[in-house]
């Protein structure tokens, strides 16, 4: 009992977990200083914003992971929509390039116009390739990454929940043993007071029994405290290990998404570059458009006679 009183001056239980009193918090050092690591900041429970029950710090980490998975899925859906737009755009460009409007324009202007229409077909091909690469190099990796993720999170959740449940049970045993010890000590004090009032061999025998029971209750309490500490130590170790694993997975997720979004921008730059290359021949021909030359070519092909009329001579 004396040991328990000493321990109580340095720690207090919150939701079946033992924490140091504020006076002794400064004695603790972060496990990973300056890293803002998961393993240092999720030991306490907090109120569930969706209800009245508490949720553990580890559950907060799990919710972060599940949200990250959902965000990744939504990013893939976003890219899928971009692919659909690119495919539709390419289809419409190709269709437009085949419309025979202004097909009879002639000369240098006609050549520039024909190249402009051809550039639409080339651009359509560029966008089809872009959409195909988006599908294989961005959307697909986002969808298949950590496809066993949900199953892994359930394992984490169940494992930590079982350890916490065991800790709660051991804490309840400690409290029961603590109450039993208090009752035995109270009984011993009562019998001791009776002996002071009236000497009796029977009361002396009762005191001996009460003392033995009190000692036994104290031993039971120490045993329960030891079992509780073993459970808390195991839970602590698993919390550190599991939270660091979740931290690693989150870093991996963010880095993986960053890399594939970088690939998206790279493909986009390439698309712009290829699109530019389809326009360059059009620009070149437009710079070569020459109304005087067009007139020369047209006249040579369509002239009906060079002799001009003169006045009639009588």
ROGU-719353 format. One record per residue: residue number from 1; x, y, z of N, C-alpha, C in turn. Coordinates in steps of 0.2 Angstrom, whole numbers, plus 2048, in hexadecimal, padded with zeros to 3 digits. Last residue first. Layout:
# ROGU-719353
{NUM,{X,Y,Z},{X,Y,Z},{X,Y,Z}} ...
//
This chain:
# ROGU-719353
{314,{7BE,905,549},{7BA,904,543},{7BF,906,53D}} {313,{7C3,8FB,558},{7C5,900,552},{7C1,8FF,54C}} {312,{7BF,8FB,569},{7BD,8F9,562},{7C0,8FE,55D}} {311,{7CB,8FB,575},{7C5,8FE,572},{7C5,8FB,56B}} {310,{7CE,8EB,57D},{7D0,8F2,57B},{7CA,8F5,577}} {309,{7D1,8DF,58B},{7CD,8E2,586},{7D0,8E9,584}} {308,{7E0,8D6,58D},{7DB,8DB,58F},{7D7,8DE,58A}} {307,{7E6,8C6,58F},{7E5,8CB,58A},{7DF,8D0,58D}} {306,{7E7,8BB,597},{7EB,8C1,599},{7E9,8C7,595}} {305,{7DB,8B0,59E},{7DE,8B4,598},{7E1,8BA,59B}} {304,{7D7,8AA,5A9},{7D3,8A8,5A3},{7D6,8AC,59D}} {303,{7DF,8A2,5B8},{7DE,8A7,5B3},{7DA,8A5,5AC}} {302,{7E0,898,5C1},{7DA,89A,5BF},{7D9,89F,5BA}} {301,{7EE,896,5C4},{7EA,891,5C3},{7E3,892,5C0}} {300,{7F3,8A3,5C5},{7F6,89F,5C0},{7F1,899,5BF}} {299,{7EB,8A8,5D0},{7EA,8AB,5C9},{7ED,8A6,5C4}} {298,{7F0,8A1,5DA},{7E9,8A0,5D8},{7E8,8A3,5D1}} {297,{7FD,8A4,5DB},{7FB,89D,5DA},{7F4,89D,5D7}} {296,{7FB,8B2,5DE},{7FF,8B0,5D8},{7FD,8A9,5D6}} {295,{7F5,8B2,5EA},{7F1,8B5,5E4},{7F5,8B3,5DD}} {294,{7FE,8AD,5F2},{7F8,8A9,5F1},{7F4,8AC,5EB}} {293,{808,8B7,5F1},{809,8B0,5EF},{803,8AC,5ED}} {292,{801,8C1,5F8},{803,8C2,5F1},{805,8BB,5EE}} {291,{7FE,8BB,605},{7F8,8BD,600},{7FB,8BE,5F9}} {290,{806,8AF,60D},{808,8B5,609},{802,8B6,604}} {289,{80B,8A7,61B},{805,8A9,617},{807,8AF,613}} {288,{815,8A4,624},{816,8A3,61D},{810,8A5,618}} {287,{80F,8A4,630},{814,8A9,62F},{816,8A9,627}} {286,{808,898,62F},{804,89F,62F},{809,8A5,62E}} {285,{812,88F,62F},{80E,890,629},{80A,897,629}} {284,{816,890,63C},{81B,891,637},{817,893,630}} {283,{80B,88D,643},{80E,894,644},{812,895,63E}} {282,{809,880,63F},{804,884,63E},{807,88C,63E}} {281,{815,87A,645},{814,87A,63E},{80F,87F,63B}} {280,{812,87D,653},{817,880,650},{817,880,648}} {279,{808,875,658},{806,87B,656},{80B,87F,652}} {278,{80E,869,65C},{808,869,657},{807,870,654}} {277,{816,86E,666},{819,86C,660},{814,86B,65B}} {276,{80D,871,670},{810,877,66D},{813,874,666}} {275,{809,864,673},{804,868,670},{807,86E,66D}} {274,{815,860,679},{813,85D,673},{80E,861,670}} {273,{815,869,685},{81A,869,680},{818,866,679}} {272,{809,865,68B},{80A,86C,688},{80F,86D,683}} {271,{80D,858,68E},{807,859,68A},{808,860,687}} {270,{818,85B,697},{819,857,691},{813,858,68C}} {269,{810,860,6A1},{815,864,69E},{817,861,697}} {268,{809,855,6A5},{806,85B,6A3},{80A,85F,69F}} {267,{813,84C,6A9},{80F,84A,6A3},{80B,851,6A0}} {266,{817,854,6B5},{81B,852,6AF},{818,851,6A9}} {265,{80B,854,6BC},{80D,85A,6BA},{812,859,6B4}} {264,{80B,846,6BF},{805,849,6BC},{807,850,6B8}} {263,{816,844,6C6},{816,841,6C0},{810,844,6BC}} {262,{812,84B,6D1},{818,84E,6CE},{818,84B,6C7}} {261,{809,842,6D6},{807,848,6D3},{80C,84C,6D0}} {260,{812,838,6D9},{80D,837,6D3},{80A,83D,6D1}} {259,{819,83D,6E4},{81C,83B,6DE},{818,83A,6D8}} {258,{80E,840,6ED},{812,845,6EA},{816,843,6E4}} {257,{80A,832,6F0},{806,837,6EC},{809,83D,6E9}} {256,{816,82E,6F6},{813,82B,6F0},{80F,82F,6EC}} {255,{816,837,701},{81C,837,6FC},{81A,833,6F6}} {254,{80B,833,708},{80B,83A,705},{811,83A,700}} {253,{80D,825,70B},{807,827,707},{808,82E,704}} {252,{819,826,713},{819,822,70C},{813,824,708}} {251,{814,82D,71E},{819,830,71A},{819,82D,713}} {250,{80B,823,722},{808,829,71F},{80D,82D,71B}} {249,{813,818,725},{80E,817,720},{80C,81E,71D}} {248,{81A,81E,730},{81D,81C,72A},{819,81B,724}} {247,{80F,820,739},{813,826,736},{816,824,730}} {246,{80C,812,73B},{807,817,738},{80A,81D,735}} {245,{818,80F,742},{816,80C,73B},{811,810,737}} {244,{817,817,74D},{81C,818,748},{81B,815,742}} {243,{80C,811,753},{80B,818,750},{811,819,74C}} {242,{811,804,756},{80C,805,751},{80B,80C,74E}} {241,{81B,807,75F},{81D,803,759},{817,804,754}} {240,{814,80E,769},{81A,811,766},{81B,80E,75F}} {239,{80A,804,76C},{808,80B,76A},{80E,80E,766}} {238,{812,7FA,771},{80E,7F9,76B},{80C,7FF,768}} {237,{817,800,77D},{81C,7FD,778},{818,7FD,771}} {236,{80B,802,784},{80F,807,782},{814,805,77C}} {235,{806,7F5,785},{802,7F9,782},{807,7FF,77F}} {234,{810,7F0,78E},{80F,7ED,787},{80C,7F2,783}} {233,{80E,7F9,799},{815,7F9,796},{814,7F6,78E}} {232,{802,7F5,79D},{803,7FC,79A},{809,7FC,796}} {231,{804,7E8,7A1},{7FF,7E9,79B},{801,7F0,798}} {230,{80D,7EA,7AB},{80F,7E6,7A6},{80B,7E7,7A0}} {229,{804,7F1,7B4},{80A,7F5,7B1},{80D,7F1,7AB}} {228,{7FB,7E7,7B7},{7F9,7ED,7B3},{7FF,7F1,7B0}} {227,{803,7DF,7BE},{800,7DC,7B8},{7FE,7E2,7B4}} {226,{806,7E7,7C9},{80C,7E5,7C5},{809,7E2,7BE}} {225,{7FA,7E9,7CE},{7FD,7EF,7CC},{803,7ED,7C7}} {224,{7F7,7DC,7D3},{7F3,7DF,7CD},{7F6,7E5,7CA}} {223,{801,7DB,7DC},{801,7D6,7D7},{7FD,7D9,7D1}} {222,{7FD,7E5,7E5},{804,7E5,7E2},{804,7E1,7DC}} {221,{7F1,7DF,7E9},{7F1,7E6,7E6},{7F8,7E6,7E2}} {220,{7F5,7D4,7F0},{7F1,7D3,7EA},{7F1,7DA,7E6}} {219,{7FC,7D9,7FA},{800,7D5,7F6},{7FC,7D5,7EF}} {218,{7F1,7DF,801},{7F7,7E3,7FF},{7FB,7E0,7F9}} {217,{7EA,7D4,804},{7E7,7D9,800},{7EC,7DD,7FD}} {216,{7F3,7CE,80D},{7F1,7CB,807},{7EE,7CF,802}} {215,{7F3,7D8,817},{7F9,7D6,814},{7F8,7D3,80D}} {214,{7E5,7D6,81B},{7E7,7DD,818},{7EE,7DC,815}} {213,{7E5,7C9,81F},{7E1,7CB,81A},{7E3,7D1,817}} {212,{7EE,7CB,82A},{7F0,7C6,825},{7EC,7C8,81F}} {211,{7E6,7D3,832},{7ED,7D6,830},{7EF,7D1,82A}} {210,{7DB,7CB,835},{7DA,7D2,831},{7E1,7D4,82E}} {209,{7E1,7C2,83D},{7DE,7C0,836},{7DD,7C6,832}} {208,{7E5,7CA,847},{7EA,7C6,844},{7E8,7C4,83D}} {207,{7D9,7CE,84C},{7DE,7D3,849},{7E3,7D0,845}} {206,{7D3,7C2,851},{7D0,7C6,84B},{7D5,7CB,848}} {205,{7DC,7C0,85B},{7DC,7BB,856},{7D9,7BF,850}} {204,{7D8,7CB,863},{7DF,7CB,861},{7E0,7C6,85B}} {203,{7CB,7C8,866},{7CC,7CE,862},{7D3,7CD,85F}} {202,{7CD,7BD,86E},{7CA,7BC,867},{7CB,7C2,863}} {201,{7D3,7C2,879},{7D7,7BD,875},{7D4,7BC,86E}} {200,{7D2,7D3,87D},{7CE,7CD,87B},{7D2,7C8,877}} {199,{7CF,7E2,884},{7D4,7DD,882},{7D0,7D7,882}} {198,{7C7,7F0,87D},{7C6,7EA,881},{7CB,7E4,87F}} {197,{7CC,7FB,876},{7C7,7FC,87B},{7C6,7F6,880}} {196,{7D6,7F5,86F},{7D8,7FB,873},{7D2,7FC,878}} {195,{7CE,7ED,867},{7D3,7EA,86C},{7D5,7EF,871}} {194,{7C8,7F6,85F},{7C4,7F2,864},{7C8,7EF,869}} {193,{7D2,7FB,857},{7CF,7FF,85C},{7CB,7FB,861}} {192,{7D5,7EF,850},{7DA,7F2,854},{7D7,7F7,859}} {191,{7C9,7EE,848},{7CA,7E9,84D},{7D0,7EB,852}} {190,{7CB,7FA,840},{7C5,7F9,845},{7C6,7F4,84A}} {189,{7D6,7F7,839},{7D6,7FD,83E},{7D0,7FC,843}} {188,{7D2,7EC,832},{7D7,7EB,837},{7D7,7F1,83C}} {187,{7C8,7F2,82A},{7C6,7ED,82F},{7CB,7EC,834}} {186,{7D0,7FA,822},{7CB,7FD,827},{7C9,7F8,82C}} {185,{7D8,7F1,81C},{7DB,7F6,820},{7D6,7F9,825}} {184,{7CE,7EB,814},{7D1,7E7,819},{7D5,7EC,81E}} {183,{7CA,7F6,80C},{7C5,7F3,810},{7C8,7EF,816}} {182,{7D6,7F9,805},{7D3,7FE,809},{7CE,7FB,80E}} {181,{7D7,7ED,7FE},{7DC,7EE,803},{7D9,7F4,808}} {180,{7CB,7EE,7F5},{7CC,7E8,7FA},{7D1,7EA,800}} {179,{7CF,7F9,7EE},{7C9,7FA,7F2},{7C9,7F4,7F8}} {178,{7DA,7F3,7E7},{7DB,7F9,7EB},{7D5,7FA,7F0}} {177,{7D4,7E9,7E0},{7D8,7E8,7E5},{7DA,7ED,7EA}} {176,{7CC,7F2,7D7},{7C9,7ED,7DC},{7CD,7EB,7E1}} {175,{7D6,7F8,7D1},{7D2,7FC,7D5},{7CE,7F8,7DA}} {174,{7DD,7ED,7CA},{7E0,7F2,7CF},{7DC,7F5,7D4}} {173,{7D2,7E9,7C2},{7D5,7E5,7C7},{7D9,7E9,7CC}} {172,{7D2,7F4,7B9},{7CC,7F3,7BD},{7CE,7EE,7C3}} {171,{7DE,7F3,7B3},{7DD,7F9,7B7},{7D7,7F8,7BC}} {170,{7DC,7E7,7AC},{7E1,7E7,7B1},{7E0,7ED,7B6}} {169,{7D2,7EC,7A3},{7D1,7E7,7A7},{7D5,7E7,7AD}} {168,{7DA,7F6,79C},{7D4,7F8,7A0},{7D2,7F3,7A5}} {167,{7E3,7ED,796},{7E5,7F2,79B},{7DF,7F5,79F}} {166,{7DB,7E6,78D},{7DE,7E3,792},{7E1,7E8,798}} {165,{7D7,7F1,785},{7D2,7ED,789},{7D5,7EA,78F}} {164,{7E3,7F4,77F},{7E0,7F9,783},{7DB,7F6,788}} {163,{7E5,7E8,778},{7EA,7EA,77D},{7E7,7EF,782}} {162,{7DA,7E9,76F},{7DB,7E3,774},{7E0,7E5,779}} {161,{7DD,7F5,768},{7D7,7F4,76C},{7D8,7EF,771}} {160,{7E9,7F1,761},{7EA,7F6,766},{7E3,7F6,76B}} {159,{7E3,7E7,759},{7E9,7E5,75D},{7E9,7EA,763}} {158,{7D9,7EE,752},{7D7,7E8,756},{7DD,7E7,75B}} {157,{7E1,7F7,74B},{7DC,7F9,74F},{7DA,7F4,754}} {156,{7EA,7EF,743},{7EC,7F4,748},{7E7,7F6,74D}} {155,{7E0,7E9,73B},{7E5,7E5,740},{7E8,7E9,745}} {154,{7DA,7F3,734},{7D6,7EF,739},{7DB,7EB,73E}} {153,{7E5,7F7,72C},{7E3,7FC,732},{7DE,7F8,737}} {152,{7E6,7EC,724},{7EB,7ED,728},{7E9,7F2,72E}} {151,{7DA,7EE,71D},{7DB,7E8,721},{7E1,7E9,726}} {150,{7DC,7FA,716},{7D7,7F9,71B},{7D8,7F3,720}} {149,{7E8,7F7,70E},{7E8,7FC,713},{7E3,7FB,718}} {148,{7EA,7EF,703},{7E8,7EC,709},{7E8,7F0,70F}} {147,{7EE,7F9,6FA},{7E7,7F6,6F9},{7E5,7F2,6FF}} {146,{7F9,802,6F9},{7F6,800,6FF},{7EF,7FD,6FE}} {145,{7F5,808,6E9},{7F9,809,6EE},{7F6,807,6F5}} {144,{7EB,807,6DF},{7ED,801,6E1},{7F2,802,6E7}} {143,{7E8,815,6DC},{7E3,810,6DE},{7E5,80A,6E1}} {142,{7F4,81B,6D8},{7F0,81E,6DE},{7EB,819,6E1}} {141,{7F7,813,6CD},{7FB,813,6D3},{7F8,816,6D9}} {140,{7EC,818,6C4},{7ED,811,6C6},{7F1,810,6CD}} {139,{7EF,826,6C2},{7E9,824,6C5},{7EA,81D,6C8}} {138,{7FD,826,6BD},{7FB,82A,6C3},{7F4,827,6C6}} {137,{800,81E,6B3},{806,821,6B7},{803,825,6BD}} {136,{7F5,81A,6AC},{7F9,815,6AE},{7FF,818,6B3}} {135,{7ED,826,6AA},{7EA,820,6AD},{7EF,81B,6B0}} {134,{7F7,82F,6A5},{7F3,831,6AB},{7F0,82A,6AF}} {133,{7F9,828,699},{7FE,828,69E},{7FB,82A,6A5}} {132,{7EC,82B,693},{7EF,824,694},{7F4,824,699}} {131,{7EC,839,692},{7E7,835,696},{7E9,82E,698}} {130,{7F7,83B,689},{7F7,83D,690},{7F2,83A,695}} {129,{7F2,834,67E},{7F8,832,681},{7F9,834,688}} {128,{7E8,83D,67B},{7E6,836,67C},{7EC,833,680}} {127,{7EF,849,679},{7EA,849,67F},{7E8,841,680}} {126,{7F5,846,66D},{7F9,848,673},{7F5,847,679}} {125,{7EA,844,664},{7EF,83E,666},{7F3,840,66C}} {124,{7E6,851,664},{7E2,84C,666},{7E6,846,669}} {123,{7F1,857,65D},{7EF,859,664},{7EB,854,667}} {122,{7EF,851,651},{7F5,850,654},{7F4,852,65C}} {121,{7E2,857,64D},{7E3,850,64E},{7E9,84E,652}} {120,{7E6,864,64D},{7E1,862,652},{7E1,85B,653}} {119,{7EF,865,643},{7F2,866,64A},{7ED,864,64F}} {118,{7E7,865,638},{7EB,85F,63A},{7ED,85F,641}} {117,{7E2,872,638},{7DD,86C,63A},{7E1,866,63B}} {116,{7EE,878,636},{7EB,87A,63C},{7E6,874,63E}} {115,{7F1,874,629},{7F5,872,62E},{7F2,873,635}} {114,{7E6,87A,622},{7E7,873,622},{7EB,870,628}} {113,{7EA,888,624},{7E4,885,626},{7E4,87E,627}} {112,{7F6,888,61D},{7F6,889,624},{7F0,887,627}} {111,{7F1,885,610},{7F6,881,613},{7F6,881,61B}} {110,{7E9,890,60E},{7E6,88A,60E},{7EB,885,611}} {109,{7F3,89A,60E},{7EE,89A,613},{7EB,894,614}} {108,{7FA,897,602},{7FD,896,608},{7F9,896,60E}} {107,{7EC,88F,5F9},{7F2,893,5F9},{7F5,892,600}} {106,{7DA,88F,5FE},{7E0,88D,5FA},{7E6,891,5FC}} {105,{7CD,886,605},{7D1,88C,606},{7D8,88A,602}} {104,{7C5,87B,606},{7C6,87E,5FF},{7CB,884,5FF}} {103,{7C1,879,613},{7C6,874,610},{7C8,877,609}} {102,{7B9,87F,61C},{7BE,883,619},{7C3,87F,615}} {101,{7B5,870,624},{7B3,877,623},{7BA,87B,620}} {100,{7B4,862,625},{7B7,865,61F},{7B6,86C,61E}} {99,{7BA,85B,634},{7B5,85F,631},{7B8,862,62B}} {98,{7C5,855,63B},{7C2,852,635},{7BC,855,631}} {97,{7C7,85C,646},{7CC,85C,641},{7CA,859,63B}} {96,{7BC,858,64E},{7BC,85F,64B},{7C1,85F,646}} {95,{7C0,84B,652},{7BA,84C,64E},{7BA,853,64B}} {94,{7CB,84F,65A},{7CC,84A,654},{7C6,84B,64F}} {93,{7C5,856,664},{7CA,859,660},{7CB,855,659}} {92,{7BD,84C,66A},{7BA,852,667},{7BF,856,662}} {91,{7C6,844,66F},{7C1,841,66A},{7BE,847,666}} {90,{7CD,84C,678},{7D1,849,672},{7CC,847,66D}} {89,{7C3,84E,681},{7C6,854,67E},{7C9,851,677}} {88,{7C1,841,686},{7BB,845,683},{7BE,84A,67E}} {87,{7CD,840,68C},{7CB,83B,687},{7C6,83E,683}} {86,{7CD,84A,696},{7D3,84A,690},{7D0,845,68B}} {85,{7C3,846,69E},{7C2,84C,69A},{7C7,84C,694}} {84,{7C8,83A,6A3},{7C2,83A,69F},{7C1,840,69A}} {83,{7D3,83F,6AA},{7D4,83A,6A4},{7CE,83A,6A0}} {82,{7CC,846,6B4},{7D0,849,6AF},{7D2,845,6A9}} {81,{7C6,83B,6BA},{7C2,840,6B7},{7C6,844,6B2}} {80,{7D1,835,6BF},{7CD,831,6BB},{7C9,836,6B7}} {79,{7D6,83F,6C8},{7DA,83D,6C2},{7D6,839,6BD}} {78,{7CB,83D,6D2},{7CC,844,6CE},{7D0,843,6C8}} {77,{7CD,830,6D6},{7C7,832,6D2},{7C8,838,6CF}} {76,{7DA,832,6DC},{7D9,82E,6D7},{7D3,82F,6D3}} {75,{7D5,83A,6E7},{7DA,83D,6E2},{7DA,839,6DC}} {74,{7CD,831,6ED},{7CA,837,6EA},{7CF,83A,6E5}} {73,{7D7,829,6F2},{7D2,826,6EE},{7CF,82C,6EA}} {72,{7DE,831,6FB},{7E1,82F,6F5},{7DC,82C,6F0}} {71,{7D4,834,704},{7D6,839,700},{7DA,837,6FA}} {70,{7D3,827,70A},{7CD,82A,706},{7CF,82F,702}} {69,{7DF,826,710},{7DD,821,70B},{7D8,824,707}} {68,{7DE,831,719},{7E3,831,714},{7E1,82C,70E}} {67,{7D4,82B,721},{7D2,831,71E},{7D7,832,718}} {66,{7DB,821,727},{7D5,81F,723},{7D3,825,71F}} {65,{7E5,828,72E},{7E7,823,729},{7E1,822,724}} {64,{7DD,82F,737},{7E1,832,733},{7E3,82E,72D}} {63,{7D8,824,73E},{7D3,828,73A},{7D7,82C,735}} {62,{7E4,820,745},{7E1,81B,740},{7DC,81F,73B}} {61,{7E6,82B,74D},{7EB,829,748},{7E8,825,743}} {60,{7DB,829,755},{7DC,82F,752},{7E0,82E,74C}} {59,{7DE,81D,75B},{7D8,81D,757},{7D8,824,752}} {58,{7E8,821,763},{7EA,81D,75E},{7E4,81C,759}} {57,{7E2,828,76D},{7E6,82C,768},{7E8,828,762}} {56,{7D0,823,76E},{7D7,823,770},{7DC,827,76B}} {55,{7C2,82C,772},{7C5,828,76D},{7CD,828,76F}} {54,{7B3,82C,77D},{7BA,82D,77B},{7BD,829,776}} {53,{7A2,830,778},{7A7,82B,77B},{7AE,82E,779}} {52,{799,838,773},{79B,83A,779},{7A1,836,77C}} {51,{79D,83C,761},{799,839,767},{79C,83B,76D}} {50,{7A5,842,758},{79E,840,756},{79A,83D,75B}} {49,{7B0,846,75F},{7AC,84B,75C},{7A5,849,75A}} {48,{7B5,83E,76D},{7B3,83C,766},{7AE,842,764}} {47,{7C2,844,777},{7BB,843,776},{7B9,842,76E}} {46,{7D1,83A,779},{7CD,840,778},{7C6,83F,776}} {45,{7DF,833,782},{7D8,832,77E},{7D5,839,77D}} {44,{7F1,834,780},{7EA,835,783},{7E4,834,77F}} {43,{7FB,832,776},{7FA,82E,77C},{7F3,82E,77F}} {42,{800,839,76B},{7F9,836,76B},{7F8,830,770}} {41,{80D,83D,769},{808,842,76A},{801,83F,76A}} {40,{818,835,766},{819,83A,76C},{812,83E,76D}} {39,{816,82E,75B},{817,82A,761},{818,82F,767}} {38,{816,837,750},{80F,834,753},{810,831,75A}} {37,{821,844,752},{820,83D,750},{819,83B,753}} {36,{828,850,751},{821,850,751},{81E,849,74F}} {35,{836,851,752},{833,84E,74C},{82B,84E,74B}} {34,{83B,856,75E},{83C,85B,757},{839,857,751}} {33,{83E,846,765},{83E,84D,765},{83F,851,75E}} {32,{837,839,768},{83B,83B,761},{83A,843,761}} {31,{833,838,775},{836,832,772},{83A,834,76B}} {30,{835,846,780},{832,843,77A},{836,83D,777}} {29,{837,842,791},{83A,845,78B},{836,842,785}} {28,{831,847,7A2},{830,843,79C},{833,846,796}} {27,{831,850,7AB},{836,84B,7AC},{836,847,7A5}} {26,{826,858,7AA},{82C,85B,7A7},{832,856,7A7}} {25,{81C,852,7B1},{81C,851,7AA},{823,853,7A7}} {24,{81B,853,7BF},{820,84F,7BC},{821,84E,7B5}} {23,{810,85B,7C0},{816,85D,7C4},{81C,859,7C1}} {22,{805,854,7BA},{808,85A,7B7},{80F,85C,7BA}} {21,{808,843,7BD},{805,849,7BF},{809,84F,7BB}} {20,{809,836,7B0},{80C,83A,7B5},{808,840,7B7}} {19,{7FC,82A,7AD},{800,830,7AB},{803,833,7B1}} {18,{7F5,81B,7A9},{7F9,81E,7AE},{7FD,824,7AB}} {17,{7E5,817,7A3},{7EC,818,7A1},{7EF,81C,7A6}} {16,{7D8,817,7A6},{7DB,811,7A7},{7E3,811,7A5}} {15,{7D4,825,7A4},{7D1,820,7A0},{7D6,819,7A0}} {14,{7E2,828,7AD},{7DD,82C,7A9},{7DA,827,7A4}} {13,{7EA,828,7BD},{7E7,825,7B8},{7E1,829,7B4}} {12,{7F9,830,7C1},{7F2,82F,7C2},{7EF,82C,7BC}} {11,{809,831,7CB},{805,82F,7C5},{7FD,82F,7C7}} {10,{810,834,7D6},{813,836,7D0},{80F,834,7CA}} {9,{808,830,7E1},{80B,837,7E1},{80E,839,7DB}} {8,{806,823,7DF},{801,828,7DD},{803,82F,7DD}} {7,{812,81D,7E3},{810,81D,7DC},{80B,823,7DA}} {6,{80F,81E,7F1},{815,822,7EE},{814,822,7E7}} {5,{804,816,7F2},{804,81D,7F4},{809,821,7F1}} {4,{80A,80A,7EF},{805,80D,7EB},{804,814,7EC}} {3,{813,808,7F9},{816,809,7F2},{810,80C,7EE}} {2,{80A,806,804},{80E,80C,804},{811,80D,7FD}} {1,{804,7FA,800},{800,800,800},{804,806,800}} 
//
